[in-house]
Amino acid sequence: MKKTILGIVVLSFALFGCGEKKTEVAKAAVAKGDVAAGKALAEKSCKACHGADGGSVAPAIPHLAAQREAYLLASLNEYKTGKRTHAALRDIATKMSEADLLNVAAYFASLPPVAVAAAQDVKHTSPYETGKALAASCGKCHGEDGNAKTPGTPTLAGQQPHYLAAAILEYHRDDRKKTSMKSVTLDSDRMDVEKLALYFAAQTPVQRAPPTRGDAAAGEASSAMCGGCHGAHGVSVDSATPSLAGQDAEYLGKATRSYRTTRQNWGMQRYIANLGDKDIDNIVAFYASQQPKAGDQIPSSIQELAAKCNHCHDQEGNPAMTAPKMNGQDKDYLVMALRAYRDGKRESTTMHNMSFPYSNAIVEGLASWYASQPAK
């Protein structure tokens, strides 16, 4: 299987702000924290939520025990300055002096890690594996690996996952008129749809049969407007826009003409209104004759994705690291934090850019993986 997923660019994925410059507060935390004084402050202000042992007392509250001192201090300062928004934490941090913040960070960092249950079979929680199982019902028409062979049936392999998920949900809502598709996808919830899309997006697309009508050369000249969204030669680089390269010509023709009648997309409807049938045939011939290719590459399992994150989050021996440890962390908190970065609700340009393409299925799988790992 080619490890691809269109529209998702995997960089070193740092869940809580890897790479940000906080060296001054980091060095201060390492040098000055007073554990005894920090314990007294934590007993007074932090225990109600984070527990006497630094373990969260409820879902979506992070464990602080054994966390990096530099990261804890940087986080407290962000609450104090308002960079992170949490009313109670800002009130607590605002009332603390710089020495108090240093001491609290030192105390929680000194505690032993919170014990977690032994790791389970992570393949069970992996969106890739779940998506593969869900795809079995699609194989009859679209092929086991998403490479359909029947004319008029689209190839799903290597397609943009956000687009695939959106298309399936359109069948749910009856926005796309195809009874067989609606019956197949009717019982799928949104998370399952994302997992299914993720599996097909990770497959390698193959060339379909050549088009039987239309002039590909004329179609290339007419496709300039299309390329702005669908990418050079029909290989999309946008997670919500489908690739057209190497797609089945019959399907492309029907899909394109459907924007005249049933499919709802303002941009497509406006553009198609100015095209005749011959123009559409030429454009379809051009895209159908192009070499199909998945847009981007990512690991094809949660474990491999986590390995990328660990470049920042699993580094030991550096007391000034401000990227937090994630092994054994509360799953609900990890989900909440990553969504906050992805959706721009927690300030970090680096983290927003890295996490923006990730679906809820990926977030859930990654959080489950880290929560199940023994804390260090």
C-alpha positions, 0 to 999 in steps of 0.5 A: 500500500502506498502511504498516501493521503491527499491534502494532509501534509505530515510534518513533525507533528508537535501537539502542544507547540513544538519548535516555539521559542521559549528558552528563557522561561525554560532555563528558568524552570530548570534552574530555580524551581523549589519543589517543597514550596510548589507542593504547598501552592499545588495543595491550595490551588491545583489539587481540585482538578489535577489531583494530589498526585498530579493525575486528572480527576475528570476527563479532559483535564491533563495529567501534570505528574512527571511532565516537563518542568519547562513545558509546565512553566511555559503553559502557566505563563501563557494562562497568566498572559491570556495567550491560553484561554481558561478563566479559572487557570488564568485567575490562579496564574495571575495571582502567582508570582514568577517564583510561585509559577516556577515552584508549582512547575517544579513540584508537578515535574518531580512527581512520578508519572500517573499509571495507565492501563496496559496498552490494548490492541491499538489496531482496534482503535486505528482509523486506518484499520477500521476504515479497511474493514468498512471498505469491504462493503464498497469493494463490489463496485469500487474495488477492494482497494478503491480502484473500480473497473466498471465504466461509470463507477469512480475510482476512490483510491488516492482520492482526497479524504475530506472530499470523499467524506463530504461526498458520502455525507451528500448521499446521506442527505440525498443531495446526490441522487443515487439510491444504491449509494444512499442505502450502502452509507445510510447507517454510517456515522461521521467518524466511520465515514472519515475512517472509510475515506482515510483508508481509500485515500491511502491506496494507490490509484491506477489508470482507468481505460482511455476516454472514447470521445473528446479531444484531450489536447483541446481539453488541456487548453480549456482546463486552465480554470479547472486547474486552479482548484483541481491542481496541475494535470488534475492532481489536487493539493487541496484536501476538500477538492477531488483529484481528476487525473486518471479518473473514469471518463464516463463518471467524470462526464456524468459528474460534471454535467450533474452540476447543471441539474442536481449537484450543489456547488456554486463555483462549479455551477457557474463555470459549467453554465458556460460550457457546451457538451463538446467542451465538457467531453474535451476536458474530461478526455484531458483529465482521464488521460492524465497519470493518476497520483495521490497528492501527499504522503503520510504514514498509513498507521497511527503508530507511524504517525506518532513516530513523527510526533515523537521527534519533538515529544519523546525526546529525553535528556533535554531539560529545556524542552517545551514540547510536553510528554504525551505518553499516558496523557488523558485521552479526552484532553489530547483530543480537545487540545489538538482540535483547539490548535486545528480550529484556531482556538488555541494560539500557535501558528505552528501547531495550527498549520500542522494540525489543520488537515487532520480529521476527527478520526485521526485526532481520535486515533492519535489520542487513543494511541498516546493515552494507552502508552506507559508514561515515562 
